[in-house]
Amino acid sequence: MATNPIPATPEPGIERLSAITLVTRDMGAAVRFYEALGFQRKYGGPDAAFTSFAFGPSFLNLSAEAGRPPGTGPGWGRTIVYVSDVDAMYRKALAAGLTPEFAPSDAPWGERYFHIRDPDGHELSFAKPLG
């Protein structure tokens, strides 16, 4: 009896980021923050347990987690969002009464960017490649 060899399958490739989900202690405050920056809500809202915003082909999701004291969650890094105009996004944040960590600047790695934290302390970097 002959056996058929199993054909080799190609290694799956990583194509793009679909979504990032952030945990929030205050969905209402988080929704207001992201909407003030221009994120378009696709699902959920201030009173929901889960909210989703679309931007480009990706999503930023918020998941409510009640009862966790501030600073007791896992460590966090930074989410980088490319925008068409970093300075305009900075002005939009200021006009909404938000407080970026610093004014837009040109980085040696070739991006113009600034950072801002959401109500739960997640750091967002709004950036655009230079040149």
C-alpha positions as CSV (number, residue, x, y, z in Angstrom):
1,M,0.0,0.0,0.0
2,A,1.4,3.3,-1.1
3,T,1.2,6.4,1.1
4,N,0.7,9.8,-0.3
5,P,3.1,12.4,1.2
6,I,1.4,15.4,2.8
7,P,2.2,18.4,0.7
8,A,4.1,21.2,2.4
9,T,2.0,24.2,3.2
10,P,3.3,27.7,3.0
11,E,4.1,29.5,6.2
12,P,1.2,31.9,7.0
13,G,2.3,35.6,6.7
14,I,1.3,38.5,8.9
15,E,-0.6,40.9,6.7
16,R,-1.8,43.9,8.8
17,L,-3.2,44.9,12.2
18,S,-6.9,44.3,12.3
19,A,-7.6,45.8,15.8
20,I,-6.2,46.7,19.1
21,T,-8.4,46.4,22.2
22,L,-7.7,48.6,25.3
23,V,-9.3,48.0,28.7
24,T,-11.0,51.0,30.2
25,R,-12.3,51.8,33.7
26,D,-14.6,54.5,32.4
27,M,-16.2,53.8,29.0
28,G,-18.0,57.2,28.9
29,A,-14.7,59.1,29.4
30,A,-12.9,56.9,27.0
31,V,-15.5,57.3,24.3
32,R,-15.6,61.1,24.7
33,F,-11.8,61.2,24.5
34,Y,-11.5,59.2,21.2
35,E,-14.5,60.9,19.6
36,A,-12.9,64.3,20.5
37,L,-9.9,63.2,18.5
38,G,-12.0,62.3,15.5
39,F,-12.3,58.5,15.8
40,Q,-15.5,57.3,14.2
41,R,-17.6,55.0,16.5
42,K,-18.9,51.9,14.7
43,Y,-20.3,50.0,17.7
44,G,-21.1,50.5,21.3
45,G,-21.0,53.8,23.1
46,P,-20.6,55.5,26.5
47,D,-22.8,53.0,28.4
48,A,-21.6,49.8,26.5
49,A,-19.3,47.1,27.7
50,F,-17.5,47.1,24.3
51,T,-17.0,49.9,21.9
52,S,-15.3,49.9,18.5
53,F,-13.9,52.7,16.4
54,A,-12.8,52.3,12.8
55,F,-9.9,54.1,11.2
56,G,-8.5,53.1,7.8
57,P,-8.7,49.3,7.6
58,S,-8.2,48.9,11.3
59,F,-10.2,49.1,14.5
60,L,-9.5,50.5,18.0
61,N,-11.7,48.7,20.5
62,L,-12.5,49.6,24.1
63,S,-13.5,46.9,26.7
64,A,-15.0,47.9,30.0
65,E,-13.3,46.5,33.1
66,A,-15.0,47.7,36.2
67,G,-13.5,47.4,39.6
68,R,-9.8,47.3,38.8
69,P,-8.0,50.1,40.7
70,P,-5.9,52.5,38.6
71,G,-2.3,51.2,38.1
72,T,-3.0,47.6,38.9
73,G,-3.3,46.3,35.3
74,P,-0.6,44.8,33.2
75,G,2.1,47.1,31.8
76,W,1.4,49.0,28.6
77,G,3.4,50.5,25.8
78,R,2.2,52.7,23.0
79,T,-0.2,52.6,20.1
80,I,1.0,54.5,17.0
81,V,-1.6,55.9,14.7
82,Y,-0.6,57.5,11.4
83,V,-2.5,60.6,10.5
84,S,-2.5,62.9,7.5
85,D,-1.4,66.0,9.5
86,V,0.2,65.7,12.9
87,D,0.0,69.4,13.7
88,A,-3.7,69.6,12.8
89,M,-4.3,66.6,15.1
90,Y,-2.4,68.3,17.9
91,R,-4.5,71.5,17.4
92,K,-7.7,69.3,17.4
93,A,-6.6,67.7,20.7
94,L,-5.9,71.1,22.3
95,A,-9.3,72.5,21.0
96,A,-11.1,69.6,22.6
97,G,-9.5,70.5,26.0
98,L,-7.1,67.5,25.9
99,T,-3.5,67.7,27.1
100,P,-0.8,66.1,24.8
101,E,2.4,65.2,26.5
102,F,4.4,67.5,24.2
103,A,4.1,69.5,21.0
104,P,4.7,67.8,17.6
105,S,8.3,67.3,16.8
106,D,10.5,65.7,14.1
107,A,12.1,62.5,15.3
108,P,15.5,61.3,14.2
109,W,13.9,58.0,12.9
110,G,11.9,60.0,10.3
111,E,8.5,60.7,11.8
112,R,6.7,63.9,13.0
113,Y,4.8,62.9,16.1
114,F,3.3,63.7,19.5
115,H,2.0,61.6,22.4
116,I,-1.2,61.9,24.4
117,R,-2.7,59.6,27.1
118,D,-6.3,58.5,27.2
119,P,-8.3,58.6,30.4
120,D,-6.9,55.1,31.4
121,G,-3.3,56.1,30.8
122,H,-2.9,54.3,27.4
123,E,-0.3,56.2,25.4
124,L,-1.2,57.1,21.8
125,S,1.4,58.5,19.4
126,F,0.0,60.4,16.4
127,A,2.6,60.4,13.7
128,K,3.4,60.8,10.0
129,P,6.5,59.8,8.1
130,L,8.7,62.7,7.1
131,G,9.5,63.3,3.5
